[in-house]
Amino acid sequence: MSQSVSTSDALDELRALAATINARNRDLTEQEADDIADRFVRDVVDDMIAEGKVKFDAGDV
């Protein structure tokens, strides 16, 4: 079942979610937030590599 959501409604929902997340994370330092973001991105990339969605050559790193 497909549900149609307007762009405006989607943006409103994302803004509300961002406000909720910001309120929960006010005690994080900028470094802690960066570390969490780095770990999240690394996990996503690792998952995409494992699923064969992207190829990664660590030879140049």
Jmol script that loads the backbone (N, CA, C; Angstrom):
load data "model"
ATOM      1  N   MET A   1       0.847  -1.181   0.000  1.00  0.00           N
ATOM      2  CA  MET A   1       0.000   0.000   0.000  1.00  0.00           C
ATOM      3  C   MET A   1       0.890   1.242   0.000  1.00  0.00           C
ATOM      4  N   SER A   2       0.768   2.070  -1.001  1.00  0.00           N
ATOM      5  CA  SER A   2       1.562   3.276  -1.139  1.00  0.00           C
ATOM      6  C   SER A   2       0.825   4.456  -0.521  1.00  0.00           C
ATOM      7  N   GLN A   3       1.574   5.286   0.213  1.00  0.00           N
ATOM      8  CA  GLN A   3       0.957   6.437   0.847  1.00  0.00           C
ATOM      9  C   GLN A   3       1.620   7.687   0.288  1.00  0.00           C
ATOM     10  N   SER A   4       0.801   8.618  -0.194  1.00  0.00           N
ATOM     11  CA  SER A   4       1.320   9.835  -0.779  1.00  0.00           C
ATOM     12  C   SER A   4       1.471  10.907   0.300  1.00  0.00           C
ATOM     13  N   VAL A   5       2.661  11.514   0.362  1.00  0.00           N
ATOM     14  CA  VAL A   5       2.925  12.571   1.322  1.00  0.00           C
ATOM     15  C   VAL A   5       3.435  13.772   0.544  1.00  0.00           C
ATOM     16  N   SER A   6       2.881  14.943   0.839  1.00  0.00           N
ATOM     17  CA  SER A   6       3.329  16.133   0.131  1.00  0.00           C
ATOM     18  C   SER A   6       4.731  16.514   0.598  1.00  0.00           C
ATOM     19  N   THR A   7       5.434  17.219  -0.244  1.00  0.00           N
ATOM     20  CA  THR A   7       6.776  17.674   0.098  1.00  0.00           C
ATOM     21  C   THR A   7       6.741  18.544   1.340  1.00  0.00           C
ATOM     22  N   SER A   8       5.749  19.403   1.424  1.00  0.00           N
ATOM     23  CA  SER A   8       5.607  20.283   2.581  1.00  0.00           C
ATOM     24  C   SER A   8       5.409  19.484   3.864  1.00  0.00           C
ATOM     25  N   ASP A   9       4.546  18.461   3.806  1.00  0.00           N
ATOM     26  CA  ASP A   9       4.310  17.620   4.985  1.00  0.00           C
ATOM     27  C   ASP A   9       5.576  16.862   5.376  1.00  0.00           C
ATOM     28  N   ALA A  10       6.287  16.357   4.382  1.00  0.00           N
ATOM     29  CA  ALA A  10       7.519  15.617   4.659  1.00  0.00           C
ATOM     30  C   ALA A  10       8.554  16.525   5.318  1.00  0.00           C
ATOM     31  N   LEU A  11       8.689  17.743   4.804  1.00  0.00           N
ATOM     32  CA  LEU A  11       9.639  18.689   5.393  1.00  0.00           C
ATOM     33  C   LEU A  11       9.244  19.047   6.820  1.00  0.00           C
ATOM     34  N   ASP A  12       7.944  19.231   7.053  1.00  0.00           N
ATOM     35  CA  ASP A  12       7.471  19.518   8.409  1.00  0.00           C
ATOM     36  C   ASP A  12       7.811  18.377   9.359  1.00  0.00           C
ATOM     37  N   GLU A  13       7.623  17.143   8.905  1.00  0.00           N
ATOM     38  CA  GLU A  13       7.948  15.983   9.740  1.00  0.00           C
ATOM     39  C   GLU A  13       9.445  15.908  10.021  1.00  0.00           C
ATOM     40  N   LEU A  14      10.263  16.175   9.003  1.00  0.00           N
ATOM     41  CA  LEU A  14      11.713  16.149   9.196  1.00  0.00           C
ATOM     42  C   LEU A  14      12.172  17.248  10.153  1.00  0.00           C
ATOM     43  N   ARG A  15      11.560  18.419  10.056  1.00  0.00           N
ATOM     44  CA  ARG A  15      11.917  19.506  10.976  1.00  0.00           C
ATOM     45  C   ARG A  15      11.539  19.158  12.410  1.00  0.00           C
ATOM     46  N   ALA A  16      10.377  18.550  12.590  1.00  0.00           N
ATOM     47  CA  ALA A  16       9.952  18.138  13.932  1.00  0.00           C
ATOM     48  C   ALA A  16      10.896  17.074  14.484  1.00  0.00           C
ATOM     49  N   LEU A  17      11.287  16.135  13.638  1.00  0.00           N
ATOM     50  CA  LEU A  17      12.226  15.097  14.057  1.00  0.00           C
ATOM     51  C   LEU A  17      13.573  15.708  14.429  1.00  0.00           C
ATOM     52  N   ALA A  18      14.046  16.651  13.630  1.00  0.00           N
ATOM     53  CA  ALA A  18      15.321  17.315  13.918  1.00  0.00           C
ATOM     54  C   ALA A  18      15.261  18.041  15.258  1.00  0.00           C
ATOM     55  N   ALA A  19      14.145  18.700  15.548  1.00  0.00           N
ATOM     56  CA  ALA A  19      13.992  19.398  16.827  1.00  0.00           C
ATOM     57  C   ALA A  19      14.030  18.413  17.989  1.00  0.00           C
ATOM     58  N   THR A  20      13.381  17.271  17.832  1.00  0.00           N
ATOM     59  CA  THR A  20      13.383  16.244  18.879  1.00  0.00           C
ATOM     60  C   THR A  20      14.795  15.716  19.112  1.00  0.00           C
ATOM     61  N   ILE A  21      15.495  15.433  18.028  1.00  0.00           N
ATOM     62  CA  ILE A  21      16.862  14.910  18.136  1.00  0.00           C
ATOM     63  C   ILE A  21      17.783  15.949  18.767  1.00  0.00           C
ATOM     64  N   ASN A  22      17.658  17.199  18.341  1.00  0.00           N
ATOM     65  CA  ASN A  22      18.498  18.257  18.912  1.00  0.00           C
ATOM     66  C   ASN A  22      18.262  18.401  20.409  1.00  0.00           C
ATOM     67  N   ALA A  23      17.010  18.299  20.835  1.00  0.00           N
ATOM     68  CA  ALA A  23      16.698  18.410  22.260  1.00  0.00           C
ATOM     69  C   ALA A  23      17.329  17.262  23.049  1.00  0.00           C
ATOM     70  N   ARG A  24      17.366  16.087  22.472  1.00  0.00           N
ATOM     71  CA  ARG A  24      17.940  14.925  23.157  1.00  0.00           C
ATOM     72  C   ARG A  24      19.457  14.999  23.246  1.00  0.00           C
ATOM     73  N   ASN A  25      20.079  15.698  22.316  1.00  0.00           N
ATOM     74  CA  ASN A  25      21.537  15.669  22.205  1.00  0.00           C
ATOM     75  C   ASN A  25      22.214  16.975  22.598  1.00  0.00           C
ATOM     76  N   ARG A  26      21.549  17.795  23.365  1.00  0.00           N
ATOM     77  CA  ARG A  26      22.134  19.085  23.750  1.00  0.00           C
ATOM     78  C   ARG A  26      23.410  18.929  24.574  1.00  0.00           C
ATOM     79  N   ASP A  27      23.563  17.810  25.265  1.00  0.00           N
ATOM     80  CA  ASP A  27      24.730  17.624  26.120  1.00  0.00           C
ATOM     81  C   ASP A  27      25.946  17.057  25.385  1.00  0.00           C
ATOM     82  N   LEU A  28      25.807  16.761  24.103  1.00  0.00           N
ATOM     83  CA  LEU A  28      26.942  16.246  23.328  1.00  0.00           C
ATOM     84  C   LEU A  28      27.870  17.385  22.932  1.00  0.00           C
ATOM     85  N   THR A  29      29.165  17.109  23.001  1.00  0.00           N
ATOM     86  CA  THR A  29      30.116  18.079  22.461  1.00  0.00           C
ATOM     87  C   THR A  29      30.120  17.937  20.935  1.00  0.00           C
ATOM     88  N   GLU A  30      30.697  18.918  20.269  1.00  0.00           N
ATOM     89  CA  GLU A  30      30.792  18.836  18.811  1.00  0.00           C
ATOM     90  C   GLU A  30      31.629  17.625  18.398  1.00  0.00           C
ATOM     91  N   GLN A  31      32.693  17.347  19.150  1.00  0.00           N
ATOM     92  CA  GLN A  31      33.543  16.192  18.845  1.00  0.00           C
ATOM     93  C   GLN A  31      32.770  14.889  19.002  1.00  0.00           C
ATOM     94  N   GLU A  32      31.965  14.769  20.060  1.00  0.00           N
ATOM     95  CA  GLU A  32      31.165  13.559  20.260  1.00  0.00           C
ATOM     96  C   GLU A  32      30.161  13.371  19.125  1.00  0.00           C
ATOM     97  N   ALA A  33      29.532  14.466  18.702  1.00  0.00           N
ATOM     98  CA  ALA A  33      28.577  14.388  17.595  1.00  0.00           C
ATOM     99  C   ALA A  33      29.281  13.968  16.306  1.00  0.00           C
ATOM    100  N   ASP A  34      30.471  14.528  16.059  1.00  0.00           N
ATOM    101  CA  ASP A  34      31.244  14.142  14.868  1.00  0.00           C
ATOM    102  C   ASP A  34      31.633  12.668  14.915  1.00  0.00           C
ATOM    103  N   ASP A  35      32.032  12.195  16.093  1.00  0.00           N
ATOM    104  CA  ASP A  35      32.414  10.783  16.237  1.00  0.00           C
ATOM    105  C   ASP A  35      31.235   9.857  15.943  1.00  0.00           C
ATOM    106  N   ILE A  36      30.052  10.221  16.443  1.00  0.00           N
ATOM    107  CA  ILE A  36      28.847   9.417  16.193  1.00  0.00           C
ATOM    108  C   ILE A  36      28.517   9.417  14.703  1.00  0.00           C
ATOM    109  N   ALA A  37      28.587  10.597  14.077  1.00  0.00           N
ATOM    110  CA  ALA A  37      28.289  10.695  12.643  1.00  0.00           C
ATOM    111  C   ALA A  37      29.285   9.870  11.830  1.00  0.00           C
ATOM    112  N   ASP A  38      30.564   9.946  12.176  1.00  0.00           N
ATOM    113  CA  ASP A  38      31.583   9.160  11.465  1.00  0.00           C
ATOM    114  C   ASP A  38      31.311   7.665  11.587  1.00  0.00           C
ATOM    115  N   ARG A  39      30.981   7.230  12.797  1.00  0.00           N
ATOM    116  CA  ARG A  39      30.704   5.803  13.015  1.00  0.00           C
ATOM    117  C   ARG A  39      29.481   5.363  12.215  1.00  0.00           C
ATOM    118  N   PHE A  40      28.434   6.200  12.184  1.00  0.00           N
ATOM    119  CA  PHE A  40      27.222   5.875  11.437  1.00  0.00           C
ATOM    120  C   PHE A  40      27.527   5.731   9.949  1.00  0.00           C
ATOM    121  N   VAL A  41      28.253   6.693   9.400  1.00  0.00           N
ATOM    122  CA  VAL A  41      28.578   6.658   7.969  1.00  0.00           C
ATOM    123  C   VAL A  41      29.430   5.432   7.652  1.00  0.00           C
ATOM    124  N   ARG A  42      30.404   5.136   8.511  1.00  0.00           N
ATOM    125  CA  ARG A  42      31.254   3.960   8.302  1.00  0.00           C
ATOM    126  C   ARG A  42      30.413   2.688   8.287  1.00  0.00           C
ATOM    127  N   ASP A  43      29.463   2.590   9.233  1.00  0.00           N
ATOM    128  CA  ASP A  43      28.587   1.412   9.287  1.00  0.00           C
ATOM    129  C   ASP A  43      27.737   1.287   8.027  1.00  0.00           C
ATOM    130  N   VAL A  44      27.202   2.410   7.542  1.00  0.00           N
ATOM    131  CA  VAL A  44      26.376   2.384   6.332  1.00  0.00           C
ATOM    132  C   VAL A  44      27.208   1.946   5.131  1.00  0.00           C
ATOM    133  N   VAL A  45      28.401   2.505   4.989  1.00  0.00           N
ATOM    134  CA  VAL A  45      29.266   2.141   3.862  1.00  0.00           C
ATOM    135  C   VAL A  45      29.652   0.666   3.948  1.00  0.00           C
ATOM    136  N   ASP A  46      30.009   0.200   5.151  1.00  0.00           N
ATOM    137  CA  ASP A  46      30.348  -1.222   5.314  1.00  0.00           C
ATOM    138  C   ASP A  46      29.181  -2.114   4.904  1.00  0.00           C
ATOM    139  N   ASP A  47      27.960  -1.731   5.295  1.00  0.00           N
ATOM    140  CA  ASP A  47      26.773  -2.506   4.914  1.00  0.00           C
ATOM    141  C   ASP A  47      26.581  -2.509   3.399  1.00  0.00           C
ATOM    142  N   MET A  48      26.778  -1.343   2.762  1.00  0.00           N
ATOM    143  CA  MET A  48      26.605  -1.258   1.313  1.00  0.00           C
ATOM    144  C   MET A  48      27.644  -2.106   0.586  1.00  0.00           C
ATOM    145  N   ILE A  49      28.867  -2.139   1.102  1.00  0.00           N
ATOM    146  CA  ILE A  49      29.913  -2.976   0.510  1.00  0.00           C
ATOM    147  C   ILE A  49      29.529  -4.441   0.655  1.00  0.00           C
ATOM    148  N   ALA A  50      29.078  -4.822   1.857  1.00  0.00           N
ATOM    149  CA  ALA A  50      28.693  -6.215   2.112  1.00  0.00           C
ATOM    150  C   ALA A  50      27.527  -6.651   1.228  1.00  0.00           C
ATOM    151  N   GLU A  51      26.627  -5.723   0.914  1.00  0.00           N
ATOM    152  CA  GLU A  51      25.468  -6.033   0.074  1.00  0.00           C
ATOM    153  C   GLU A  51      25.803  -5.963  -1.413  1.00  0.00           C
ATOM    154  N   GLY A  52      27.026  -5.564  -1.747  1.00  0.00           N
ATOM    155  CA  GLY A  52      27.432  -5.471  -3.138  1.00  0.00           C
ATOM    156  C   GLY A  52      26.900  -4.241  -3.853  1.00  0.00           C
ATOM    157  N   LYS A  53      26.426  -3.263  -3.098  1.00  0.00           N
ATOM    158  CA  LYS A  53      25.876  -2.048  -3.707  1.00  0.00           C
ATOM    159  C   LYS A  53      26.970  -1.077  -4.138  1.00  0.00           C
ATOM    160  N   VAL A  54      28.121  -1.155  -3.488  1.00  0.00           N
ATOM    161  CA  VAL A  54      29.276  -0.342  -3.872  1.00  0.00           C
ATOM    162  C   VAL A  54      30.517  -1.211  -3.788  1.00  0.00           C
ATOM    163  N   LYS A  55      31.537  -0.819  -4.521  1.00  0.00           N
ATOM    164  CA  LYS A  55      32.816  -1.520  -4.469  1.00  0.00           C
ATOM    165  C   LYS A  55      33.837  -0.558  -3.896  1.00  0.00           C
ATOM    166  N   PHE A  56      34.724  -1.083  -3.075  1.00  0.00           N
ATOM    167  CA  PHE A  56      35.715  -0.260  -2.403  1.00  0.00           C
ATOM    168  C   PHE A  56      37.085  -0.894  -2.564  1.00  0.00           C
ATOM    169  N   ASP A  57      38.047  -0.088  -3.015  1.00  0.00           N
ATOM    170  CA  ASP A  57      39.423  -0.554  -3.163  1.00  0.00           C
ATOM    171  C   ASP A  57      40.278   0.211  -2.163  1.00  0.00           C
ATOM    172  N   ALA A  58      40.710  -0.440  -1.108  1.00  0.00           N
ATOM    173  CA  ALA A  58      41.493   0.203  -0.057  1.00  0.00           C
ATOM    174  C   ALA A  58      42.957   0.358  -0.443  1.00  0.00           C
ATOM    175  N   GLY A  59      43.323  -0.001  -1.654  1.00  0.00           N
ATOM    176  CA  GLY A  59      44.706   0.070  -2.090  1.00  0.00           C
ATOM    177  C   GLY A  59      45.289   1.464  -2.106  1.00  0.00           C
ATOM    178  N   ASP A  60      44.473   2.484  -2.313  1.00  0.00           N
ATOM    179  CA  ASP A  60      44.959   3.859  -2.394  1.00  0.00           C
ATOM    180  C   ASP A  60      44.808   4.617  -1.086  1.00  0.00           C
ATOM    181  N   VAL A  61      44.324   3.966  -0.057  1.00  0.00           N
ATOM    182  CA  VAL A  61      44.056   4.670   1.205  1.00  0.00           C
ATOM    183  C   VAL A  61      45.290   4.728   2.048  1.00  0.00           C
TER     184      VAL A  61
END
end "model"
wireframe off; spacefill off
backbone 0.3
color backbone group
